[in-house]
């Protein structure tokens, strides 16, 4: 379970870096949504891990 949380957090870091490295004129909504989704999944996995 801890590995899954770490992988999700590393995915968030990679997506955040991609937003900073490749700036666009428009807002990268898809990448922002993927960061939010990974955050929610990481919180869910952490909650499940804590309840076990």
C-alpha positions, 0 to 999 in steps of 0.5 A: 500500500505504501508503494502505491501511495509513493507511486501516485505522489511521484506521478503528481510530481512528474505532472507538476514538473511537466506543467512548469517545464512546458508552459502553454498559452492556455491552461493545461486543464487535463494535467491539472485534473490528473494531478487532482485525481492522483491526489484523491487516489493517494488520499483514498489509498492512505485511508484504506491503509490506515484502517487495516 
